[in-house]
Amino acid sequence: MKLFDVYPLYDIEPVKAHLTTIWDKDGNEYLDFYGGHAVISIGHTHPHYVKTISEQLGKIGFYSNSVKNQLQLDVAEKLGKLSGYEDYTLFFCNSGAEANENAFKLASFTNKRSKVIAFSQSFHGRTSGAVAATDNPSIVSPFNSMHNIEFLPWNDIAAAENAISKGDVSAVIIEGVQGVGGINVPDTAFLKALESLTKQYGTFLILDEIQSGYGRSGKFFAHQYAAIRPDIITVAKGMGNGFPIAGVLISPAFTASYGMLGTTFGGNHLACAAAQAVLDVIEDENLIQNAAEVGDYLMNAAKGLKGLKEIRGIGLIVGLEFEFPVAPIRKKLLFEECIFTGYSGKNTIRLLPPLCITKNEVDRLISSLKIVLENN
């Protein structure tokens, strides 16, 4: 059997990694400025992370959520404390798509509506309803009609009010930072107005913090820059530092009942051990503050790069848009300078490094970019 070939793959086979560094099978050393789509939050194979998971494997690696799991309670308590959402409850699941799927379900069960409003077709999802809001606008999803998802322009409050005021919208979902759209930060005024509109019309506000959460923005959640409190927050990616885990943070406005939401792998012992280790390191090593400081340093250092059109982002979720396609730039960065980066569209380089990235490593990136751009 062969693999179903839907991803273009570089001929690089990683065999070892530590914090921000990756080694391939040929002994080449790479600097990771992408972190697997923002998945690597505290750094590759962080010692505390490895130790915590290894110890858990020696006890019980996995069990279903049909038995008491103290690890779930511990993660929920610490997540509430670090995020400032101690009065919310937590539902564990397996991926960002599953988190958003359950968020839609929770909203619909509660206000008995089915319509969902999303912005610019960019929130996370790959299953049933969530895939209708694909991050690839060229894909026409067969699930749009099933879940009745309507897409509105980014930061357009007039369009949002027109849609929400009809009284049939179950939930509005928006990313804390729109990642695949090229790293776009929503306007504070827009988020505040959106919060007010949803409350006025009995609609639930869902913040997709799957990529922008867990300290990446320089706050625990990106929406906290706007000082709003959504009804539901979805998290994944950096939550497990590479181990599959996700969650839904749920406001006190919702009442739980048995069978309301569901997951097979969510909240298993091993995943919770990974999540606990991530929170420990974020707190102990002040990684949220580091994301804010190094992110500012990165965006300032990037100013003046040849052909740079715009810098977008906040913290360590950064987009560098150039006046020309970036594919050859990224290829040279990888194969000549040994630096992993991402992209969005044709002209934007996406930077989503581990939150432990240093200013010295930023200097190396910028120096390499200057070399590549001069020779492009």
LUMLORO-312706 format. One record per residue: x, y, z of N, C-alpha, C in turn; residue in one letter. Coordinates in steps of 0.05 Angstrom, whole numbers, padded with zeros to 5 digits, always signed. Layout:
residues N
XYZXYZXYZA/...
end
This chain:
residues 376
+00017-00024+00000+00000+00000+00000+00018+00025+00000M/+00009+00045-00016+00023+00071-00016+00007+00092-00001K/+00019+00114+00004+00005+00136+00017-00012+00151-00003L/-00034+00161+00007-00052+00178-00010-00039+00205-00012F/-00031+00212-00035-00012+00235-00039-00027+00262-00042D/-00031+00275-00019-00045+00301-00020-00027+00323-00009V/-00003+00317+00001+00015+00337+00011+00041+00337-00005Y/+00050+00360-00015+00077+00361-00027+00098+00359-00005P/+00116+00341-00008+00136+00336+00013+00164+00342+00004L/+00179+00356+00022+00207+00360+00017+00222+00334+00023Y/+00244+00330+00009+00261+00306+00013+00279+00310+00037D/+00266+00315+00060+00281+00318+00086+00268+00299+00106I/+00284+00283+00119+00273+00264+00138+00285+00270+00166E/+00269+00284+00183+00279+00291+00210+00282+00265+00227P/+00304+00264+00242+00308+00241+00260+00312+00250+00289V/+00316+00275+00294+00321+00285+00321+00314+00314+00322K/+00305+00324+00346+00299+00352+00349+00302+00360+00378A/+00309+00385+00382+00311+00395+00410+00304+00425+00409H/+00283+00433+00424+00274+00460+00425+00269+00472+00398L/+00287+00489+00387+00282+00502+00362+00298+00489+00339T/+00312+00468+00345+00331+00456+00325+00322+00428+00317T/+00325+00422+00291+00318+00396+00280+00342+00385+00264I/+00347+00359+00267+00368+00346+00251+00356+00325+00232W/+00366+00324+00208+00355+00304+00189+00373+00279+00189D/+00366+00259+00173+00380+00233+00173+00409+00236+00163K/+00414+00258+00149+00441+00262+00138+00458+00279+00157D/+00448+00286+00180+00463+00302+00199+00461+00332+00196G/+00444+00341+00177+00441+00370+00173+00424+00382+00196N/+00431+00406+00204+00418+00419+00227+00401+00442+00217E/+00376+00443+00225+00357+00463+00216+00346+00480+00240Y/+00340+00505+00234+00326+00522+00253+00296+00522+00246L/+00279+00517+00265+00251+00514+00260+00236+00540+00266D/+00228+00554+00245+00212+00578+00248+00183+00573+00240F/+00174+00548+00240+00147+00542+00232+00132+00524+00253Y/+00147+00508+00267+00135+00492+00288+00111+00475+00281G/+00112+00464+00256+00090+00446+00248+00063+00460+00250G/+00059+00482+00236+00034+00498+00237+00027+00507+00265H/+00047+00517+00280+00043+00527+00307+00037+00506+00328A/+00043+00481+00321+00038+00459+00340+00059+00458+00362V/+00084+00463+00354+00106+00462+00374+00107+00488+00390I/+00096+00487+00414+00094+00511+00430+00117+00515+00449S/+00125+00494+00464+00146+00497+00484+00173+00488+00473I/+00175+00479+00448+00200+00469+00437+00200+00439+00434G/+00214+00429+00413+00216+00401+00408+00229+00386+00432H/+00218+00364+00439+00229+00345+00460+00239+00361+00484T/+00223+00379+00494+00231+00394+00519+00234+00373+00541H/+00256+00375+00557+00261+00354+00577+00238+00349+00596P/+00224+00370+00606+00202+00365+00624+00179+00351+00610H/+00175+00359+00585+00153+00347+00569+00159+00317+00564Y/+00183+00310+00556+00191+00282+00552+00188+00266+00577V/+00198+00277+00599+00197+00263+00625+00168+00258+00633K/+00151+00278+00630+00123+00275+00639+00108+00254+00623T/+00112+00254+00596+00099+00234+00579+00110+00206+00584I/+00136+00204+00588+00149+00178+00593+00139+00166+00619S/+00136+00182+00639+00126+00172+00665+00097+00163+00662E/+00082+00178+00647+00054+00170+00643+00051+00144+00627Q/+00069+00140+00608+00069+00115+00592+00074+00091+00610L/+00090+00095+00631+00096+00074+00649+00073+00067+00668G/+00052+00084+00668+00029+00079+00685+00006+00069+00668K/-00006+00087+00653-00027+00080+00634-00027+00099+00611I/-00022+00090+00587-00019+00107+00564-00045+00120+00555G/-00066+00103+00554-00091+00113+00544-00114+00099+00557F/-00135+00113+00563-00160+00101+00571-00182+00120+00563Y/-00206+00109+00559-00229+00125+00550-00238+00144+00572S/-00255+00163+00565-00265+00182+00584-00289+00172+00600N/-00292+00145+00602-00314+00133+00617-00307+00128+00646S/-00281+00134+00653-00273+00130+00680-00260+00156+00690V/-00259+00159+00717-00248+00184+00728-00219+00187+00720K/-00211+00211+00712-00184+00217+00703-00175+00243+00717N/-00160+00240+00738-00151+00263+00754-00134+00282+00737Q/-00120+00271+00717-00104+00288+00699-00122+00309+00685L/-00146+00301+00677-00164+00320+00664-00170+00343+00683Q/-00175+00337+00708-00182+00358+00727-00158+00376+00732L/-00134+00365+00733-00110+00381+00737-00105+00400+00714D/-00108+00389+00689-00104+00406+00665-00125+00429+00665V/-00150+00422+00670-00171+00442+00670-00165+00464+00690A/-00156+00456+00714-00151+00476+00735-00128+00495+00727E/-00107+00483+00716-00084+00500+00709-00089+00517+00684K/-00104+00506+00665-00111+00521+00642-00129+00545+00649L/-00148+00540+00667-00164+00562+00676-00148+00584+00690G/-00129+00576+00706-00112+00595+00721-00095+00611+00702K/-00081+00598+00683-00062+00613+00666-00077+00630+00645L/-00100+00621+00637-00115+00636+00616-00133+00658+00627S/-00139+00657+00653-00158+00676+00664-00187+00668+00661G/-00192+00643+00654-00219+00633+00650-00226+00611+00671Y/-00221+00616+00696-00225+00597+00717-00255+00590+00721E/-00273+00608+00713-00301+00602+00717-00313+00587+00693D/-00298+00582+00672-00307+00566+00649-00303+00536+00654Y/-00315+00520+00639-00311+00491+00640-00297+00482+00615T/-00286+00457+00615-00269+00448+00593-00279+00421+00584L/-00282+00419+00557-00289+00393+00544-00264+00385+00528F/-00254+00361+00533-00231+00352+00518-00239+00338+00492F/-00223+00342+00471-00227+00327+00447-00200+00323+00433C/-00200+00317+00408-00175+00306+00396-00161+00325+00376N/-00176+00344+00364-00164+00361+00343-00180+00387+00342S/-00169+00406+00327-00182+00431+00323-00209+00428+00309G/-00209+00411+00289-00234+00406+00275-00256+00396+00293A/-00248+00377+00311-00267+00365+00329-00276+00386+00350E/-00257+00403+00358-00264+00424+00378-00285+00443+00366A/-00281+00452+00341-00301+00470+00329-00327+00455+00324N/-00325+00430+00316-00350+00415+00312-00367+00414+00337E/-00354+00408+00360-00368+00407+00385-00377+00435+00394N/-00363+00455+00387-00371+00483+00394-00397+00489+00379A/-00399+00482+00353-00423+00486+00338-00447+00471+00350F/-00441+00446+00357-00462+00429+00369-00472+00441+00395K/-00454+00450+00412-00461+00461+00438-00479+00486+00434L/-00471+00503+00416-00487+00527+00411-00514+00521+00400A/-00515+00502+00381-00541+00495+00369-00560+00481+00388S/-00549+00463+00404-00566+00450+00424-00578+00470+00444F/-00563+00491+00449-00572+00510+00470-00592+00531+00460T/-00587+00543+00437-00606+00563+00427-00625+00553+00405N/-00622+00527+00398-00641+00514+00379-00640+00527+00352K/-00617+00537+00344-00613+00547+00317-00591+00532+00303R/-00589+00534+00277-00569+00518+00262-00550+00535+00246S/-00555+00560+00241-00538+00576+00223-00513+00586+00238K/-00491+00585+00223-00465+00594+00234-00454+00616+00216V/-00443+00637+00228-00430+00658+00213-00400+00655+00217I/-00384+00656+00195-00355+00655+00196-00344+00678+00179A/-00319+00683+00182-00307+00706+00168-00284+00696+00150F/-00286+00703+00125-00264+00699+00105-00256+00670+00101S/-00273+00652+00107-00268+00623+00102-00241+00614+00114Q/-00236+00620+00139-00209+00613+00148-00208+00599+00175S/-00230+00592+00188-00227+00579+00214-00220+00550+00210F/-00212+00536+00231-00201+00510+00229-00222+00488+00227H/-00218+00469+00209-00237+00447+00208-00232+00429+00185G/-00235+00403+00190-00232+00383+00169-00254+00362+00170R/-00273+00364+00189-00293+00343+00191-00321+00355+00189T/-00338+00341+00176-00366+00349+00171-00371+00379+00170S/-00384+00390+00190-00391+00418+00188-00366+00436+00188G/-00346+00429+00203-00323+00446+00205-00308+00448+00178A/-00309+00427+00162-00295+00429+00136-00309+00448+00117V/-00333+00456+00123-00347+00475+00106-00333+00502+00107A/-00319+00508+00127-00304+00533+00129-00275+00528+00124A/-00269+00515+00102-00242+00507+00095-00223+00530+00093T/-00197+00525+00100-00177+00546+00097-00167+00548+00068D/-00179+00533+00050-00172+00534+00022-00197+00542+00007N/-00201+00568+00000-00225+00578-00012-00231+00565-00039P/-00211+00552-00052-00216+00539-00078-00231+00513-00075S/-00234+00503-00050-00248+00478-00046-00278+00485-00040I/-00296+00473-00055-00324+00476-00050-00333+00452-00033V/-00341+00457-00008-00348+00436+00010-00376+00426+00006S/-00381+00400+00007-00409+00390+00005-00424+00394+00031P/-00411+00404+00052-00425+00406+00078-00436+00434+00083F/-00431+00453+00065-00441+00480+00070-00471+00480+00075N/-00486+00466+00057-00515+00467+00060-00525+00453+00085S/-00510+00432+00093-00518+00416+00116-00516+00433+00142M/-00494+00448+00144-00490+00464+00168-00497+00493+00165H/-00506+00501+00142-00516+00528+00138-00496+00549+00147N/-00472+00548+00137-00451+00567+00144-00449+00589+00124I/-00451+00613+00134-00449+00637+00117-00423+00652+00123E/-00408+00659+00101-00383+00672+00104-00386+00702+00099F/-00374+00718+00117-00375+00747+00114-00346+00758+00112L/-00344+00783+00101-00317+00795+00098-00304+00800+00125P/-00278+00798+00126-00262+00802+00150-00266+00831+00160W/-00271+00834+00186-00273+00860+00199-00297+00877+00189N/-00317+00865+00177-00340+00879+00167-00363+00877+00187D/-00365+00897+00205-00386+00896+00226-00414+00901+00215I/-00416+00917+00193-00442+00922+00181-00454+00896+00170A/-00437+00881+00156-00447+00855+00146-00454+00836+00168A/-00438+00837+00189-00444+00819+00212-00470+00827+00225A/-00475+00852+00229-00500+00861+00242-00524+00854+00224E/-00521+00857+00198-00543+00850+00180-00551+00821+00182N/-00530+00804+00184-00535+00775+00186-00546+00767+00213A/-00534+00777+00235-00541+00768+00262-00568+00778+00270I/-00575+00802+00261-00600+00815+00269-00625+00800+00259S/-00622+00781+00241-00645+00766+00231-00655+00746+00252K/-00638+00741+00272-00647+00724+00295-00646+00695+00291G/-00633+00686+00269-00632+00657+00264-00603+00646+00265D/-00585+00662+00275-00557+00653+00276-00551+00640+00303V/-00542+00615+00302-00535+00601+00326-00509+00611+00338S/-00488+00614+00321-00462+00622+00331-00446+00637+00310A/-00429+00654+00319-00409+00667+00302-00382+00657+00310V/-00365+00649+00291-00339+00639+00297-00318+00656+00282I/-00297+00663+00297-00275+00679+00285-00249+00671+00298I/-00228+00672+00283-00201+00666+00294-00191+00690+00310E/-00176+00684+00332-00163+00705+00347-00143+00720+00330G/-00129+00706+00313-00113+00717+00291-00118+00699+00267V/-00125+00711+00244-00131+00696+00220-00104+00687+00208Q/-00098+00661+00211-00072+00652+00203-00068+00647+00174G/-00085+00629+00163-00083+00622+00135-00088+00645+00116V/-00103+00665+00125-00109+00688+00109-00084+00706+00106G/-00062+00697+00116-00037+00713+00113-00030+00728+00139G/-00041+00719+00162-00036+00730+00188-00049+00758+00190I/-00075+00758+00195-00091+00782+00199-00102+00784+00227N/-00097+00806+00240-00106+00810+00267-00133+00825+00266V/-00154+00815+00278-00180+00829+00277-00178+00856+00292P/-00193+00876+00283-00194+00901+00296-00207+00898+00324D/-00195+00912+00344-00207+00911+00370-00236+00921+00370T/-00241+00943+00356-00268+00953+00355-00287+00933+00342A/-00278+00919+00322-00294+00899+00309-00302+00876+00329F/-00282+00866+00344-00287+00845+00363-00306+00854+00385L/-00303+00878+00395-00321+00888+00416-00349+00891+00405K/-00352+00901+00381-00379+00904+00369-00391+00877+00364A/-00375+00857+00356-00385+00831+00351-00395+00818+00377L/-00380+00821+00398-00388+00811+00424-00415+00823+00432E/-00418+00849+00428-00443+00863+00435-00467+00853+00419S/-00462+00849+00393-00483+00840+00375-00493+00812+00382L/-00474+00795+00387-00482+00767+00393-00498+00766+00419T/-00490+00781+00439-00506+00782+00464-00534+00793+00459K/-00535+00813+00443-00561+00826+00437-00581+00807+00424Q/-00572+00790+00406-00590+00773+00391-00590+00744+00399Y/-00578+00738+00422-00579+00710+00432-00562+00691+00416G/-00541+00702+00403-00523+00686+00387-00498+00681+00403T/-00485+00658+00400-00461+00653+00415-00435+00660+00400F/-00417+00672+00413-00391+00680+00401-00370+00659+00407L/-00360+00647+00385-00339+00626+00387-00312+00638+00378I/-00292+00637+00394-00265+00646+00386-00248+00621+00380L/-00241+00619+00355-00223+00598+00347-00194+00607+00353D/-00184+00596+00376-00156+00602+00384-00138+00578+00380E/-00145+00562+00361-00131+00537+00356-00102+00542+00348I/-00097+00562+00332-00070+00570+00324-00059+00593+00340Q/-00076+00612+00347-00067+00637+00360-00067+00635+00390S/-00077+00613+00402-00078+00611+00431-00053+00600+00443G/-00055+00594+00469-00033+00582+00484-00007+00599+00484Y/-00011+00626+00486+00011+00644+00489+00024+00654+00464G/+00016+00644+00441+00029+00651+00416+00027+00680+00409R/+00006+00693+00417+00002+00722+00410+00016+00741+00429S/+00027+00730+00451+00038+00748+00472+00019+00752+00495G/-00006+00742+00492-00025+00738+00514-00033+00708+00512K/-00046+00698+00533-00054+00670+00531-00072+00665+00507F/-00092+00683+00503-00109+00682+00479-00107+00709+00465F/-00107+00708+00438-00104+00733+00423-00127+00752+00427A/-00151+00741+00431-00175+00759+00435-00173+00775+00460H/-00155+00768+00478-00153+00783+00503-00141+00811+00499Q/-00129+00816+00477-00121+00843+00470-00145+00861+00467Y/-00168+00850+00460-00192+00866+00456-00209+00867+00482A/-00200+00853+00503-00214+00852+00528-00243+00843+00525A/-00247+00822+00509-00274+00810+00507-00273+00782+00519I/-00297+00772+00525-00300+00744+00536-00320+00729+00519R/-00310+00713+00501-00328+00697+00484-00344+00677+00500P/-00365+00666+00488-00381+00645+00501-00366+00619+00500D/-00352+00614+00478-00338+00589+00473-00310+00595+00461I/-00290+00581+00470-00263+00584+00459-00253+00556+00452I/-00243+00553+00427-00232+00527+00419-00202+00528+00418T/-00189+00507+00427-00160+00505+00428-00150+00478+00418V/-00126+00477+00407-00113+00452+00399-00084+00458+00394A/-00073+00451+00372-00045+00456+00363-00025+00457+00386K/-00018+00480+00396+00002+00483+00417-00005+00471+00443G/-00030+00463+00447-00039+00452+00472-00024+00427+00480M/-00015+00411+00461-00001+00386+00467+00027+00385+00457G/+00037+00406+00445+00065+00408+00435+00072+00385+00416N/+00052+00377+00400+00056+00355+00381+00040+00331+00387G/+00031+00327+00412+00013+00305+00418-00016+00314+00412F/-00032+00297+00398-00059+00305+00391-00077+00309+00415P/-00085+00334+00419-00105+00340+00440-00117+00367+00433I/-00142+00371+00441-00156+00396+00436-00176+00400+00458A/-00188+00423+00459-00208+00428+00479-00227+00450+00472G/-00249+00451+00486-00270+00472+00484-00274+00484+00511V/-00268+00510+00513-00272+00525+00538-00300+00537+00537L/-00316+00531+00557-00345+00537+00556-00354+00555+00579I/-00367+00576+00572-00375+00596+00592-00397+00585+00611S/-00401+00597+00634-00421+00588+00653-00450+00590+00642P/-00453+00603+00619-00480+00605+00608-00491+00579+00598A/-00474+00558+00595-00482+00532+00585-00485+00512+00608F/-00505+00495+00605-00509+00474+00625-00504+00447+00612T/-00486+00432+00624-00478+00406+00612-00500+00385+00618A/-00502+00366+00599-00519+00343+00603-00506+00319+00590S/-00512+00295+00601-00499+00271+00590-00507+00266+00561Y/-00486+00261+00545-00491+00255+00517-00492+00280+00499G/-00489+00304+00511-00491+00329+00496-00468+00331+00475M/-00444+00325+00483-00421+00326+00466-00407+00299+00466L/-00389+00294+00446-00377+00268+00446-00349+00268+00434G/-00332+00249+00442-00306+00245+00431-00296+00217+00438T/-00279+00206+00422-00268+00179+00428-00242+00181+00443T/-00223+00197+00432-00196+00198+00443-00192+00222+00462F/-00211+00241+00463-00207+00265+00478-00202+00261+00508G/-00182+00274+00518-00177+00274+00547-00165+00248+00557G/-00153+00231+00539-00140+00207+00549-00116+00214+00566N/-00107+00195+00582-00086+00200+00602-00060+00211+00590H/-00052+00199+00567-00027+00208+00556-00029+00236+00544L/-00051+00242+00532-00055+00269+00521-00056+00290+00543A/-00068+00283+00565-00070+00301+00588-00043+00306+00601C/-00026+00285+00601+00001+00288+00611+00016+00308+00594A/+00013+00305+00568+00026+00324+00550+00016+00353+00554A/-00010+00356+00557-00022+00382+00561-00013+00395+00588A/-00010+00378+00608-00001+00388+00634+00028+00398+00632Q/+00045+00383+00618+00073+00390+00615+00075+00417+00600A/+00059+00420+00580+00059+00445+00564+00053+00469+00582V/+00032+00467+00598+00024+00489+00616+00046+00494+00637L/+00058+00473+00647+00080+00476+00666+00103+00493+00654D/+00111+00486+00630+00134+00500+00618+00126+00528+00610V/+00102+00532+00599+00094+00559+00593+00095+00577+00617I/+00087+00567+00640+00087+00583+00665+00116+00586+00675E/+00130+00564+00678+00157+00565+00690+00177+00581+00674D/+00175+00580+00648+00195+00593+00631+00185+00620+00619E/+00162+00629+00629+00151+00655+00620+00150+00657+00589N/+00139+00637+00577+00139+00636+00548+00119+00655+00535L/+00098+00663+00549+00080+00682+00538+00094+00710+00536I/+00108+00717+00557+00123+00742+00556+00145+00741+00534Q/+00158+00718+00531+00178+00714+00511+00166+00718+00483N/+00142+00706+00479+00129+00709+00453+00123+00738+00446A/+00115+00753+00466+00110+00782+00462+00135+00797+00455A/+00156+00793+00471+00181+00808+00467+00196+00800+00442E/+00199+00774+00437+00213+00765+00414+00197+00770+00388V/+00170+00769+00391+00153+00775+00368+00157+00804+00359G/+00157+00822+00378+00162+00851+00372+00189+00854+00359D/+00209+00841+00371+00237+00842+00360+00238+00832+00332Y/+00224+00810+00326+00223+00799+00299+00211+00818+00279L/+00188+00830+00286+00175+00847+00267+00190+00873+00262M/+00204+00883+00283+00221+00907+00279+00246+00900+00262N/+00257+00876+00267+00281+00868+00252+00275+00863+00223A/+00251+00856+00217+00243+00850+00189+00239+00875+00172A/+00236+00897+00185+00231+00922+00170+00255+00928+00151K/+00248+00936+00127+00269+00943+00108+00280+00920+00091G/+00269+00896+00095+00278+00873+00078+00271+00879+00049L/+00288+00872+00032+00284+00877+00003+00258+00865-00007K/+00241+00882-00019+00216+00872-00031+00194+00868-00011G/+00198+00875+00015+00177+00870+00035+00155+00891+00031L/+00130+00881+00029+00107+00898+00025+00093+00905+00051K/+00091+00885+00069+00076+00889+00094+00084+00868+00114E/+00084+00876+00140+00088+00858+00162+00062+00857+00177I/+00051+00833+00182+00026+00830+00196+00030+00809+00219R/+00015+00813+00240+00015+00793+00261+00018+00805+00289G/+00022+00788+00308+00025+00796+00336+00038+00773+00351I/+00057+00780+00369+00071+00759+00382+00087+00742+00362G/+00085+00715+00365+00100+00697+00347+00081+00684+00327L/+00063+00699+00317+00047+00691+00294+00049+00714+00274I/+00068+00711+00255+00076+00733+00238+00075+00726+00209V/+00065+00745+00193+00065+00743+00164+00082+00764+00151G/+00101+00756+00134+00117+00775+00118+00108+00774+00089L/+00094+00795+00080+00084+00795+00053+00103+00810+00035E/+00111+00797+00013+00130+00808-00006+00116+00817-00032F/+00130+00831-00048+00119+00841-00073+00121+00820-00095E/+00130+00796-00089+00135+00775-00108+00129+00748-00095F/+00126+00727-00111+00122+00700-00099+00145+00692-00081P/+00138+00678-00059+00158+00671-00039+00168+00642-00041V/+00156+00627-00059+00164+00598-00061+00194+00595-00065A/+00207+00610-00083+00236+00606-00086+00252+00616-00061P/+00241+00636-00047+00254+00646-00023+00253+00625-00001I/+00230+00613+00003+00227+00592+00023+00245+00568+00017R/+00247+00561-00009+00263+00538-00017+00292+00543-00011K/+00302+00567-00017+00330+00574-00011+00335+00576+00019K/+00315+00587+00034+00318+00588+00063+00322+00560+00074L/+00307+00541+00063+00308+00514+00074+00333+00499+00065L/+00339+00499+00039+00360+00482+00029+00388+00496+00029F/+00389+00522+00030+00415+00536+00031+00421+00547+00058E/+00400+00556+00073+00404+00568+00099+00394+00550+00122E/+00381+00528+00115+00371+00508+00135+00352+00520+00155C/+00332+00535+00145+00312+00546+00163+00284+00539+00152I/+00268+00527+00169+00240+00520+00161+00222+00545+00165F/+00206+00551+00145+00185+00572+00147+00160+00561+00134T/+00138+00576+00136+00113+00569+00123+00106+00590+00102G/+00082+00587+00092+00073+00607+00072+00043+00610+00073Y/+00033+00631+00061+00004+00635+00057+00000+00648+00030S/-00016+00636+00014-00019+00646-00013+00007+00645-00028G/+00012+00663-00047+00036+00663-00063+00058+00681-00051K/+00050+00702-00037+00070+00723-00031+00077+00726-00001N/+00065+00709+00016+00069+00714+00045+00084+00690+00058T/+00105+00697+00072+00119+00677+00089+00107+00678+00117I/+00099+00654+00127+00087+00652+00154+00109+00642+00173R/+00110+00655+00196+00129+00648+00217+00114+00641+00242L/+00117+00616+00251+00103+00606+00275+00123+00589+00292L/+00145+00601+00301+00165+00586+00314+00157+00577+00342P/+00171+00558+00354+00166+00552+00382+00168+00577+00399P/+00152+00578+00421+00151+00602+00438+00177+00607+00453L/+00195+00588+00452+00221+00591+00465+00242+00602+00446C/+00235+00611+00423+00254+00622+00403+00268+00646+00416I/+00293+00651+00408+00308+00672+00420+00314+00695+00400T/+00322+00718+00410+00329+00740+00393+00353+00733+00375K/+00372+00718+00385+00395+00710+00369+00386+00693+00345N/+00365+00676+00350+00355+00660+00328+00339+00677+00308E/+00326+00697+00318+00313+00717+00300+00335+00730+00282V/+00357+00738+00295+00378+00751+00279+00388+00732+00257D/+00390+00706+00263+00399+00687+00242+00379+00686+00219R/+00353+00686+00226+00332+00686+00205+00334+00710+00188L/+00336+00734+00200+00337+00759+00185+00362+00760+00167I/+00385+00752+00178+00409+00752+00163+00407+00733+00139S/+00395+00710+00143+00391+00691+00121+00372+00701+00100S/+00351+00714+00109+00332+00726+00091+00345+00747+00073L/+00362+00764+00085+00376+00785+00070+00393+00772+00049K/+00407+00751+00055+00425+00737+00036+00408+00726+00013I/+00386+00712+00020+00370+00700+00000+00357+00721-00018V/+00347+00742-00006+00333+00763-00021+00352+00777-00040L/+00377+00782-00031+00396+00795-00048+00403+00778-00072E/+00402+00752-00069+00410+00734-00091+00386+00723-00106N/+00363+00733-00100+00338+00723-00113+00336+00734-00141N/
end
